[in-house]
């Protein structure tokens, strides 16, 4: 799939999986997310494992969908650097979007942005 198709697929699923390394160990966690300006955003709480992934590290974003009976589907994998959103204008723009984290955040939660540097996807079709 081309980049635009991959972005469309990421935008339409309710959650993605974020892969990152914490204390030398790989970790994969699901998050609900939004896409804004070509970047992937999600909310995290201070002290969370997801929050620790935001310290300028490269992370992986993965999403997929399939129909087991039809044996068709797709998968998208994106890589990019994660960072904590500190720009107030950007935070306001994100809060203006229709987005409700599954784990309701308190006032100390923050946005993490993944600037997608590489993205690839494939369709699975029945042979």
MODELLER restraints for C-alpha pairs under 7 A, 6 or more apart:
rsr = mdl.restraints
at = mdl.atoms
rsr.add(forms.Gaussian(group=physical.xy_distance, feature=features.Distance(at['CA:1:A'], at['CA:120:A']), mean=6.82, stdev=0.5))
rsr.add(forms.Gaussian(group=physical.xy_distance, feature=features.Distance(at['CA:1:A'], at['CA:121:A']), mean=5.13, stdev=0.5))
rsr.add(forms.Gaussian(group=physical.xy_distance, feature=features.Distance(at['CA:1:A'], at['CA:122:A']), mean=5.56, stdev=0.5))
rsr.add(forms.Gaussian(group=physical.xy_distance, feature=features.Distance(at['CA:3:A'], at['CA:119:A']), mean=6.49, stdev=0.5))
rsr.add(forms.Gaussian(group=physical.xy_distance, feature=features.Distance(at['CA:3:A'], at['CA:120:A']), mean=6.96, stdev=0.5))
rsr.add(forms.Gaussian(group=physical.xy_distance, feature=features.Distance(at['CA:6:A'], at['CA:76:A']), mean=6.07, stdev=0.5))
rsr.add(forms.Gaussian(group=physical.xy_distance, feature=features.Distance(at['CA:6:A'], at['CA:120:A']), mean=6.73, stdev=0.5))
rsr.add(forms.Gaussian(group=physical.xy_distance, feature=features.Distance(at['CA:6:A'], at['CA:121:A']), mean=5.82, stdev=0.5))
rsr.add(forms.Gaussian(group=physical.xy_distance, feature=features.Distance(at['CA:10:A'], at['CA:63:A']), mean=6.51, stdev=0.5))
rsr.add(forms.Gaussian(group=physical.xy_distance, feature=features.Distance(at['CA:11:A'], at['CA:34:A']), mean=6.66, stdev=0.5))
rsr.add(forms.Gaussian(group=physical.xy_distance, feature=features.Distance(at['CA:11:A'], at['CA:35:A']), mean=6.04, stdev=0.5))
rsr.add(forms.Gaussian(group=physical.xy_distance, feature=features.Distance(at['CA:14:A'], at['CA:32:A']), mean=5.89, stdev=0.5))
rsr.add(forms.Gaussian(group=physical.xy_distance, feature=features.Distance(at['CA:15:A'], at['CA:30:A']), mean=6.41, stdev=0.5))
rsr.add(forms.Gaussian(group=physical.xy_distance, feature=features.Distance(at['CA:15:A'], at['CA:31:A']), mean=5.36, stdev=0.5))
rsr.add(forms.Gaussian(group=physical.xy_distance, feature=features.Distance(at['CA:15:A'], at['CA:32:A']), mean=4.09, stdev=0.5))
rsr.add(forms.Gaussian(group=physical.xy_distance, feature=features.Distance(at['CA:15:A'], at['CA:33:A']), mean=6.00, stdev=0.5))
rsr.add(forms.Gaussian(group=physical.xy_distance, feature=features.Distance(at['CA:16:A'], at['CA:30:A']), mean=5.56, stdev=0.5))
rsr.add(forms.Gaussian(group=physical.xy_distance, feature=features.Distance(at['CA:16:A'], at['CA:31:A']), mean=5.64, stdev=0.5))
rsr.add(forms.Gaussian(group=physical.xy_distance, feature=features.Distance(at['CA:16:A'], at['CA:32:A']), mean=6.33, stdev=0.5))
rsr.add(forms.Gaussian(group=physical.xy_distance, feature=features.Distance(at['CA:16:A'], at['CA:61:A']), mean=6.47, stdev=0.5))
rsr.add(forms.Gaussian(group=physical.xy_distance, feature=features.Distance(at['CA:16:A'], at['CA:62:A']), mean=5.67, stdev=0.5))
rsr.add(forms.Gaussian(group=physical.xy_distance, feature=features.Distance(at['CA:16:A'], at['CA:63:A']), mean=4.95, stdev=0.5))
rsr.add(forms.Gaussian(group=physical.xy_distance, feature=features.Distance(at['CA:17:A'], at['CA:28:A']), mean=6.22, stdev=0.5))
rsr.add(forms.Gaussian(group=physical.xy_distance, feature=features.Distance(at['CA:17:A'], at['CA:29:A']), mean=5.32, stdev=0.5))
rsr.add(forms.Gaussian(group=physical.xy_distance, feature=features.Distance(at['CA:17:A'], at['CA:30:A']), mean=4.17, stdev=0.5))
rsr.add(forms.Gaussian(group=physical.xy_distance, feature=features.Distance(at['CA:17:A'], at['CA:31:A']), mean=6.14, stdev=0.5))
rsr.add(forms.Gaussian(group=physical.xy_distance, feature=features.Distance(at['CA:17:A'], at['CA:61:A']), mean=5.64, stdev=0.5))
rsr.add(forms.Gaussian(group=physical.xy_distance, feature=features.Distance(at['CA:17:A'], at['CA:62:A']), mean=5.09, stdev=0.5))
rsr.add(forms.Gaussian(group=physical.xy_distance, feature=features.Distance(at['CA:17:A'], at['CA:63:A']), mean=6.32, stdev=0.5))
rsr.add(forms.Gaussian(group=physical.xy_distance, feature=features.Distance(at['CA:18:A'], at['CA:28:A']), mean=5.43, stdev=0.5))
rsr.add(forms.Gaussian(group=physical.xy_distance, feature=features.Distance(at['CA:18:A'], at['CA:29:A']), mean=5.38, stdev=0.5))
rsr.add(forms.Gaussian(group=physical.xy_distance, feature=features.Distance(at['CA:18:A'], at['CA:30:A']), mean=6.18, stdev=0.5))
rsr.add(forms.Gaussian(group=physical.xy_distance, feature=features.Distance(at['CA:18:A'], at['CA:59:A']), mean=6.78, stdev=0.5))
rsr.add(forms.Gaussian(group=physical.xy_distance, feature=features.Distance(at['CA:18:A'], at['CA:60:A']), mean=5.63, stdev=0.5))
rsr.add(forms.Gaussian(group=physical.xy_distance, feature=features.Distance(at['CA:18:A'], at['CA:61:A']), mean=4.75, stdev=0.5))
rsr.add(forms.Gaussian(group=physical.xy_distance, feature=features.Distance(at['CA:18:A'], at['CA:62:A']), mean=6.55, stdev=0.5))
rsr.add(forms.Gaussian(group=physical.xy_distance, feature=features.Distance(at['CA:19:A'], at['CA:27:A']), mean=5.62, stdev=0.5))
rsr.add(forms.Gaussian(group=physical.xy_distance, feature=features.Distance(at['CA:19:A'], at['CA:28:A']), mean=4.28, stdev=0.5))
rsr.add(forms.Gaussian(group=physical.xy_distance, feature=features.Distance(at['CA:19:A'], at['CA:29:A']), mean=6.67, stdev=0.5))
rsr.add(forms.Gaussian(group=physical.xy_distance, feature=features.Distance(at['CA:19:A'], at['CA:59:A']), mean=5.68, stdev=0.5))
rsr.add(forms.Gaussian(group=physical.xy_distance, feature=features.Distance(at['CA:19:A'], at['CA:60:A']), mean=4.83, stdev=0.5))
rsr.add(forms.Gaussian(group=physical.xy_distance, feature=features.Distance(at['CA:19:A'], at['CA:61:A']), mean=6.35, stdev=0.5))
rsr.add(forms.Gaussian(group=physical.xy_distance, feature=features.Distance(at['CA:20:A'], at['CA:26:A']), mean=5.83, stdev=0.5))
rsr.add(forms.Gaussian(group=physical.xy_distance, feature=features.Distance(at['CA:20:A'], at['CA:27:A']), mean=5.42, stdev=0.5))
rsr.add(forms.Gaussian(group=physical.xy_distance, feature=features.Distance(at['CA:20:A'], at['CA:28:A']), mean=6.50, stdev=0.5))
rsr.add(forms.Gaussian(group=physical.xy_distance, feature=features.Distance(at['CA:20:A'], at['CA:53:A']), mean=6.25, stdev=0.5))
rsr.add(forms.Gaussian(group=physical.xy_distance, feature=features.Distance(at['CA:20:A'], at['CA:59:A']), mean=5.03, stdev=0.5))
rsr.add(forms.Gaussian(group=physical.xy_distance, feature=features.Distance(at['CA:20:A'], at['CA:60:A']), mean=6.60, stdev=0.5))
rsr.add(forms.Gaussian(group=physical.xy_distance, feature=features.Distance(at['CA:21:A'], at['CA:27:A']), mean=5.80, stdev=0.5))
rsr.add(forms.Gaussian(group=physical.xy_distance, feature=features.Distance(at['CA:31:A'], at['CA:42:A']), mean=6.89, stdev=0.5))
rsr.add(forms.Gaussian(group=physical.xy_distance, feature=features.Distance(at['CA:32:A'], at['CA:42:A']), mean=6.57, stdev=0.5))
rsr.add(forms.Gaussian(group=physical.xy_distance, feature=features.Distance(at['CA:32:A'], at['CA:101:A']), mean=6.32, stdev=0.5))
rsr.add(forms.Gaussian(group=physical.xy_distance, feature=features.Distance(at['CA:32:A'], at['CA:102:A']), mean=6.75, stdev=0.5))
rsr.add(forms.Gaussian(group=physical.xy_distance, feature=features.Distance(at['CA:33:A'], at['CA:40:A']), mean=6.79, stdev=0.5))
rsr.add(forms.Gaussian(group=physical.xy_distance, feature=features.Distance(at['CA:33:A'], at['CA:41:A']), mean=5.54, stdev=0.5))
rsr.add(forms.Gaussian(group=physical.xy_distance, feature=features.Distance(at['CA:33:A'], at['CA:42:A']), mean=4.72, stdev=0.5))
rsr.add(forms.Gaussian(group=physical.xy_distance, feature=features.Distance(at['CA:34:A'], at['CA:40:A']), mean=5.95, stdev=0.5))
rsr.add(forms.Gaussian(group=physical.xy_distance, feature=features.Distance(at['CA:34:A'], at['CA:41:A']), mean=5.35, stdev=0.5))
rsr.add(forms.Gaussian(group=physical.xy_distance, feature=features.Distance(at['CA:34:A'], at['CA:42:A']), mean=6.65, stdev=0.5))
rsr.add(forms.Gaussian(group=physical.xy_distance, feature=features.Distance(at['CA:35:A'], at['CA:41:A']), mean=6.12, stdev=0.5))
rsr.add(forms.Gaussian(group=physical.xy_distance, feature=features.Distance(at['CA:39:A'], at['CA:113:A']), mean=6.45, stdev=0.5))
rsr.add(forms.Gaussian(group=physical.xy_distance, feature=features.Distance(at['CA:39:A'], at['CA:114:A']), mean=5.60, stdev=0.5))
rsr.add(forms.Gaussian(group=physical.xy_distance, feature=features.Distance(at['CA:39:A'], at['CA:115:A']), mean=4.95, stdev=0.5))
rsr.add(forms.Gaussian(group=physical.xy_distance, feature=features.Distance(at['CA:39:A'], at['CA:116:A']), mean=5.82, stdev=0.5))
rsr.add(forms.Gaussian(group=physical.xy_distance, feature=features.Distance(at['CA:40:A'], at['CA:113:A']), mean=5.76, stdev=0.5))
rsr.add(forms.Gaussian(group=physical.xy_distance, feature=features.Distance(at['CA:40:A'], at['CA:114:A']), mean=5.07, stdev=0.5))
rsr.add(forms.Gaussian(group=physical.xy_distance, feature=features.Distance(at['CA:40:A'], at['CA:115:A']), mean=6.82, stdev=0.5))
rsr.add(forms.Gaussian(group=physical.xy_distance, feature=features.Distance(at['CA:41:A'], at['CA:111:A']), mean=6.62, stdev=0.5))
rsr.add(forms.Gaussian(group=physical.xy_distance, feature=features.Distance(at['CA:41:A'], at['CA:112:A']), mean=5.54, stdev=0.5))
rsr.add(forms.Gaussian(group=physical.xy_distance, feature=features.Distance(at['CA:41:A'], at['CA:113:A']), mean=4.63, stdev=0.5))
rsr.add(forms.Gaussian(group=physical.xy_distance, feature=features.Distance(at['CA:41:A'], at['CA:114:A']), mean=6.31, stdev=0.5))
rsr.add(forms.Gaussian(group=physical.xy_distance, feature=features.Distance(at['CA:42:A'], at['CA:111:A']), mean=5.69, stdev=0.5))
rsr.add(forms.Gaussian(group=physical.xy_distance, feature=features.Distance(at['CA:42:A'], at['CA:112:A']), mean=5.48, stdev=0.5))
rsr.add(forms.Gaussian(group=physical.xy_distance, feature=features.Distance(at['CA:42:A'], at['CA:113:A']), mean=6.94, stdev=0.5))
rsr.add(forms.Gaussian(group=physical.xy_distance, feature=features.Distance(at['CA:43:A'], at['CA:101:A']), mean=6.88, stdev=0.5))
rsr.add(forms.Gaussian(group=physical.xy_distance, feature=features.Distance(at['CA:43:A'], at['CA:109:A']), mean=6.51, stdev=0.5))
rsr.add(forms.Gaussian(group=physical.xy_distance, feature=features.Distance(at['CA:43:A'], at['CA:110:A']), mean=5.50, stdev=0.5))
rsr.add(forms.Gaussian(group=physical.xy_distance, feature=features.Distance(at['CA:43:A'], at['CA:111:A']), mean=4.54, stdev=0.5))
rsr.add(forms.Gaussian(group=physical.xy_distance, feature=features.Distance(at['CA:43:A'], at['CA:112:A']), mean=6.05, stdev=0.5))
rsr.add(forms.Gaussian(group=physical.xy_distance, feature=features.Distance(at['CA:44:A'], at['CA:50:A']), mean=6.17, stdev=0.5))
rsr.add(forms.Gaussian(group=physical.xy_distance, feature=features.Distance(at['CA:44:A'], at['CA:51:A']), mean=5.54, stdev=0.5))
rsr.add(forms.Gaussian(group=physical.xy_distance, feature=features.Distance(at['CA:44:A'], at['CA:109:A']), mean=5.45, stdev=0.5))
rsr.add(forms.Gaussian(group=physical.xy_distance, feature=features.Distance(at['CA:44:A'], at['CA:110:A']), mean=5.55, stdev=0.5))
rsr.add(forms.Gaussian(group=physical.xy_distance, feature=features.Distance(at['CA:44:A'], at['CA:111:A']), mean=6.40, stdev=0.5))
rsr.add(forms.Gaussian(group=physical.xy_distance, feature=features.Distance(at['CA:45:A'], at['CA:51:A']), mean=6.29, stdev=0.5))
rsr.add(forms.Gaussian(group=physical.xy_distance, feature=features.Distance(at['CA:45:A'], at['CA:108:A']), mean=6.59, stdev=0.5))
rsr.add(forms.Gaussian(group=physical.xy_distance, feature=features.Distance(at['CA:45:A'], at['CA:109:A']), mean=4.33, stdev=0.5))
rsr.add(forms.Gaussian(group=physical.xy_distance, feature=features.Distance(at['CA:45:A'], at['CA:110:A']), mean=6.36, stdev=0.5))
rsr.add(forms.Gaussian(group=physical.xy_distance, feature=features.Distance(at['CA:46:A'], at['CA:108:A']), mean=6.90, stdev=0.5))
rsr.add(forms.Gaussian(group=physical.xy_distance, feature=features.Distance(at['CA:46:A'], at['CA:109:A']), mean=6.35, stdev=0.5))
rsr.add(forms.Gaussian(group=physical.xy_distance, feature=features.Distance(at['CA:53:A'], at['CA:82:A']), mean=6.91, stdev=0.5))
rsr.add(forms.Gaussian(group=physical.xy_distance, feature=features.Distance(at['CA:54:A'], at['CA:82:A']), mean=4.85, stdev=0.5))
rsr.add(forms.Gaussian(group=physical.xy_distance, feature=features.Distance(at['CA:54:A'], at['CA:83:A']), mean=4.65, stdev=0.5))
rsr.add(forms.Gaussian(group=physical.xy_distance, feature=features.Distance(at['CA:54:A'], at['CA:84:A']), mean=5.80, stdev=0.5))
rsr.add(forms.Gaussian(group=physical.xy_distance, feature=features.Distance(at['CA:54:A'], at['CA:112:A']), mean=6.39, stdev=0.5))
rsr.add(forms.Gaussian(group=physical.xy_distance, feature=features.Distance(at['CA:55:A'], at['CA:82:A']), mean=6.88, stdev=0.5))
rsr.add(forms.Gaussian(group=physical.xy_distance, feature=features.Distance(at['CA:55:A'], at['CA:83:A']), mean=5.91, stdev=0.5))
rsr.add(forms.Gaussian(group=physical.xy_distance, feature=features.Distance(at['CA:56:A'], at['CA:81:A']), mean=6.00, stdev=0.5))
rsr.add(forms.Gaussian(group=physical.xy_distance, feature=features.Distance(at['CA:56:A'], at['CA:82:A']), mean=5.34, stdev=0.5))
rsr.add(forms.Gaussian(group=physical.xy_distance, feature=features.Distance(at['CA:56:A'], at['CA:83:A']), mean=5.18, stdev=0.5))
rsr.add(forms.Gaussian(group=physical.xy_distance, feature=features.Distance(at['CA:57:A'], at['CA:81:A']), mean=5.46, stdev=0.5))
rsr.add(forms.Gaussian(group=physical.xy_distance, feature=features.Distance(at['CA:57:A'], at['CA:82:A']), mean=5.62, stdev=0.5))
rsr.add(forms.Gaussian(group=physical.xy_distance, feature=features.Distance(at['CA:58:A'], at['CA:79:A']), mean=6.89, stdev=0.5))
rsr.add(forms.Gaussian(group=physical.xy_distance, feature=features.Distance(at['CA:58:A'], at['CA:80:A']), mean=5.33, stdev=0.5))
rsr.add(forms.Gaussian(group=physical.xy_distance, feature=features.Distance(at['CA:58:A'], at['CA:81:A']), mean=4.27, stdev=0.5))
rsr.add(forms.Gaussian(group=physical.xy_distance, feature=features.Distance(at['CA:58:A'], at['CA:82:A']), mean=6.15, stdev=0.5))
rsr.add(forms.Gaussian(group=physical.xy_distance, feature=features.Distance(at['CA:59:A'], at['CA:79:A']), mean=5.79, stdev=0.5))
rsr.add(forms.Gaussian(group=physical.xy_distance, feature=features.Distance(at['CA:59:A'], at['CA:80:A']), mean=5.68, stdev=0.5))
rsr.add(forms.Gaussian(group=physical.xy_distance, feature=features.Distance(at['CA:59:A'], at['CA:81:A']), mean=6.10, stdev=0.5))
rsr.add(forms.Gaussian(group=physical.xy_distance, feature=features.Distance(at['CA:59:A'], at['CA:82:A']), mean=6.48, stdev=0.5))
rsr.add(forms.Gaussian(group=physical.xy_distance, feature=features.Distance(at['CA:60:A'], at['CA:77:A']), mean=6.86, stdev=0.5))
rsr.add(forms.Gaussian(group=physical.xy_distance, feature=features.Distance(at['CA:60:A'], at['CA:78:A']), mean=5.69, stdev=0.5))
rsr.add(forms.Gaussian(group=physical.xy_distance, feature=features.Distance(at['CA:60:A'], at['CA:79:A']), mean=4.55, stdev=0.5))
rsr.add(forms.Gaussian(group=physical.xy_distance, feature=features.Distance(at['CA:60:A'], at['CA:80:A']), mean=6.65, stdev=0.5))
rsr.add(forms.Gaussian(group=physical.xy_distance, feature=features.Distance(at['CA:61:A'], at['CA:77:A']), mean=5.67, stdev=0.5))
rsr.add(forms.Gaussian(group=physical.xy_distance, feature=features.Distance(at['CA:61:A'], at['CA:78:A']), mean=5.01, stdev=0.5))
rsr.add(forms.Gaussian(group=physical.xy_distance, feature=features.Distance(at['CA:61:A'], at['CA:79:A']), mean=6.21, stdev=0.5))
rsr.add(forms.Gaussian(group=physical.xy_distance, feature=features.Distance(at['CA:62:A'], at['CA:76:A']), mean=5.70, stdev=0.5))
rsr.add(forms.Gaussian(group=physical.xy_distance, feature=features.Distance(at['CA:62:A'], at['CA:77:A']), mean=4.57, stdev=0.5))
rsr.add(forms.Gaussian(group=physical.xy_distance, feature=features.Distance(at['CA:62:A'], at['CA:78:A']), mean=6.46, stdev=0.5))
rsr.add(forms.Gaussian(group=physical.xy_distance, feature=features.Distance(at['CA:63:A'], at['CA:75:A']), mean=5.86, stdev=0.5))
rsr.add(forms.Gaussian(group=physical.xy_distance, feature=features.Distance(at['CA:63:A'], at['CA:76:A']), mean=5.44, stdev=0.5))
rsr.add(forms.Gaussian(group=physical.xy_distance, feature=features.Distance(at['CA:63:A'], at['CA:77:A']), mean=6.77, stdev=0.5))
rsr.add(forms.Gaussian(group=physical.xy_distance, feature=features.Distance(at['CA:64:A'], at['CA:74:A']), mean=5.50, stdev=0.5))
rsr.add(forms.Gaussian(group=physical.xy_distance, feature=features.Distance(at['CA:64:A'], at['CA:75:A']), mean=4.21, stdev=0.5))
rsr.add(forms.Gaussian(group=physical.xy_distance, feature=features.Distance(at['CA:64:A'], at['CA:76:A']), mean=6.25, stdev=0.5))
rsr.add(forms.Gaussian(group=physical.xy_distance, feature=features.Distance(at['CA:65:A'], at['CA:73:A']), mean=5.44, stdev=0.5))
rsr.add(forms.Gaussian(group=physical.xy_distance, feature=features.Distance(at['CA:65:A'], at['CA:74:A']), mean=5.61, stdev=0.5))
rsr.add(forms.Gaussian(group=physical.xy_distance, feature=features.Distance(at['CA:65:A'], at['CA:75:A']), mean=6.71, stdev=0.5))
rsr.add(forms.Gaussian(group=physical.xy_distance, feature=features.Distance(at['CA:66:A'], at['CA:72:A']), mean=5.65, stdev=0.5))
rsr.add(forms.Gaussian(group=physical.xy_distance, feature=features.Distance(at['CA:66:A'], at['CA:73:A']), mean=3.81, stdev=0.5))
rsr.add(forms.Gaussian(group=physical.xy_distance, feature=features.Distance(at['CA:66:A'], at['CA:74:A']), mean=6.36, stdev=0.5))
rsr.add(forms.Gaussian(group=physical.xy_distance, feature=features.Distance(at['CA:67:A'], at['CA:73:A']), mean=6.11, stdev=0.5))
rsr.add(forms.Gaussian(group=physical.xy_distance, feature=features.Distance(at['CA:71:A'], at['CA:125:A']), mean=6.64, stdev=0.5))
rsr.add(forms.Gaussian(group=physical.xy_distance, feature=features.Distance(at['CA:71:A'], at['CA:126:A']), mean=5.57, stdev=0.5))
rsr.add(forms.Gaussian(group=physical.xy_distance, feature=features.Distance(at['CA:72:A'], at['CA:124:A']), mean=5.06, stdev=0.5))
rsr.add(forms.Gaussian(group=physical.xy_distance, feature=features.Distance(at['CA:72:A'], at['CA:125:A']), mean=4.66, stdev=0.5))
rsr.add(forms.Gaussian(group=physical.xy_distance, feature=features.Distance(at['CA:72:A'], at['CA:126:A']), mean=5.89, stdev=0.5))
rsr.add(forms.Gaussian(group=physical.xy_distance, feature=features.Distance(at['CA:73:A'], at['CA:123:A']), mean=5.80, stdev=0.5))
rsr.add(forms.Gaussian(group=physical.xy_distance, feature=features.Distance(at['CA:73:A'], at['CA:124:A']), mean=4.86, stdev=0.5))
rsr.add(forms.Gaussian(group=physical.xy_distance, feature=features.Distance(at['CA:73:A'], at['CA:125:A']), mean=6.71, stdev=0.5))
rsr.add(forms.Gaussian(group=physical.xy_distance, feature=features.Distance(at['CA:74:A'], at['CA:122:A']), mean=5.60, stdev=0.5))
rsr.add(forms.Gaussian(group=physical.xy_distance, feature=features.Distance(at['CA:74:A'], at['CA:123:A']), mean=4.21, stdev=0.5))
rsr.add(forms.Gaussian(group=physical.xy_distance, feature=features.Distance(at['CA:74:A'], at['CA:124:A']), mean=5.46, stdev=0.5))
rsr.add(forms.Gaussian(group=physical.xy_distance, feature=features.Distance(at['CA:75:A'], at['CA:121:A']), mean=5.47, stdev=0.5))
rsr.add(forms.Gaussian(group=physical.xy_distance, feature=features.Distance(at['CA:75:A'], at['CA:122:A']), mean=5.52, stdev=0.5))
rsr.add(forms.Gaussian(group=physical.xy_distance, feature=features.Distance(at['CA:75:A'], at['CA:123:A']), mean=6.56, stdev=0.5))
rsr.add(forms.Gaussian(group=physical.xy_distance, feature=features.Distance(at['CA:76:A'], at['CA:120:A']), mean=5.76, stdev=0.5))
rsr.add(forms.Gaussian(group=physical.xy_distance, feature=features.Distance(at['CA:76:A'], at['CA:121:A']), mean=4.10, stdev=0.5))
rsr.add(forms.Gaussian(group=physical.xy_distance, feature=features.Distance(at['CA:76:A'], at['CA:122:A']), mean=6.61, stdev=0.5))
rsr.add(forms.Gaussian(group=physical.xy_distance, feature=features.Distance(at['CA:77:A'], at['CA:119:A']), mean=5.77, stdev=0.5))
rsr.add(forms.Gaussian(group=physical.xy_distance, feature=features.Distance(at['CA:77:A'], at['CA:120:A']), mean=5.51, stdev=0.5))
rsr.add(forms.Gaussian(group=physical.xy_distance, feature=features.Distance(at['CA:77:A'], at['CA:121:A']), mean=6.20, stdev=0.5))
rsr.add(forms.Gaussian(group=physical.xy_distance, feature=features.Distance(at['CA:78:A'], at['CA:116:A']), mean=6.31, stdev=0.5))
rsr.add(forms.Gaussian(group=physical.xy_distance, feature=features.Distance(at['CA:78:A'], at['CA:118:A']), mean=5.56, stdev=0.5))
rsr.add(forms.Gaussian(group=physical.xy_distance, feature=features.Distance(at['CA:78:A'], at['CA:119:A']), mean=4.08, stdev=0.5))
rsr.add(forms.Gaussian(group=physical.xy_distance, feature=features.Distance(at['CA:78:A'], at['CA:120:A']), mean=6.34, stdev=0.5))
rsr.add(forms.Gaussian(group=physical.xy_distance, feature=features.Distance(at['CA:79:A'], at['CA:116:A']), mean=5.74, stdev=0.5))
rsr.add(forms.Gaussian(group=physical.xy_distance, feature=features.Distance(at['CA:79:A'], at['CA:117:A']), mean=5.88, stdev=0.5))
rsr.add(forms.Gaussian(group=physical.xy_distance, feature=features.Distance(at['CA:79:A'], at['CA:118:A']), mean=5.20, stdev=0.5))
rsr.add(forms.Gaussian(group=physical.xy_distance, feature=features.Distance(at['CA:79:A'], at['CA:119:A']), mean=6.33, stdev=0.5))
rsr.add(forms.Gaussian(group=physical.xy_distance, feature=features.Distance(at['CA:80:A'], at['CA:114:A']), mean=5.71, stdev=0.5))
rsr.add(forms.Gaussian(group=physical.xy_distance, feature=features.Distance(at['CA:80:A'], at['CA:115:A']), mean=5.20, stdev=0.5))
rsr.add(forms.Gaussian(group=physical.xy_distance, feature=features.Distance(at['CA:80:A'], at['CA:116:A']), mean=4.43, stdev=0.5))
rsr.add(forms.Gaussian(group=physical.xy_distance, feature=features.Distance(at['CA:80:A'], at['CA:117:A']), mean=4.90, stdev=0.5))
rsr.add(forms.Gaussian(group=physical.xy_distance, feature=features.Distance(at['CA:80:A'], at['CA:118:A']), mean=6.69, stdev=0.5))
rsr.add(forms.Gaussian(group=physical.xy_distance, feature=features.Distance(at['CA:81:A'], at['CA:114:A']), mean=5.49, stdev=0.5))
rsr.add(forms.Gaussian(group=physical.xy_distance, feature=features.Distance(at['CA:81:A'], at['CA:115:A']), mean=5.59, stdev=0.5))
rsr.add(forms.Gaussian(group=physical.xy_distance, feature=features.Distance(at['CA:82:A'], at['CA:112:A']), mean=6.57, stdev=0.5))
rsr.add(forms.Gaussian(group=physical.xy_distance, feature=features.Distance(at['CA:82:A'], at['CA:113:A']), mean=5.58, stdev=0.5))
rsr.add(forms.Gaussian(group=physical.xy_distance, feature=features.Distance(at['CA:82:A'], at['CA:114:A']), mean=4.36, stdev=0.5))
rsr.add(forms.Gaussian(group=physical.xy_distance, feature=features.Distance(at['CA:82:A'], at['CA:115:A']), mean=6.58, stdev=0.5))
rsr.add(forms.Gaussian(group=physical.xy_distance, feature=features.Distance(at['CA:83:A'], at['CA:112:A']), mean=5.59, stdev=0.5))
rsr.add(forms.Gaussian(group=physical.xy_distance, feature=features.Distance(at['CA:83:A'], at['CA:113:A']), mean=5.43, stdev=0.5))
rsr.add(forms.Gaussian(group=physical.xy_distance, feature=features.Distance(at['CA:83:A'], at['CA:114:A']), mean=6.54, stdev=0.5))
rsr.add(forms.Gaussian(group=physical.xy_distance, feature=features.Distance(at['CA:84:A'], at['CA:111:A']), mean=6.02, stdev=0.5))
rsr.add(forms.Gaussian(group=physical.xy_distance, feature=features.Distance(at['CA:84:A'], at['CA:112:A']), mean=4.57, stdev=0.5))
rsr.add(forms.Gaussian(group=physical.xy_distance, feature=features.Distance(at['CA:84:A'], at['CA:113:A']), mean=6.27, stdev=0.5))
rsr.add(forms.Gaussian(group=physical.xy_distance, feature=features.Distance(at['CA:85:A'], at['CA:91:A']), mean=6.84, stdev=0.5))
rsr.add(forms.Gaussian(group=physical.xy_distance, feature=features.Distance(at['CA:85:A'], at['CA:111:A']), mean=5.47, stdev=0.5))
rsr.add(forms.Gaussian(group=physical.xy_distance, feature=features.Distance(at['CA:85:A'], at['CA:112:A']), mean=5.65, stdev=0.5))
rsr.add(forms.Gaussian(group=physical.xy_distance, feature=features.Distance(at['CA:85:A'], at['CA:113:A']), mean=6.24, stdev=0.5))
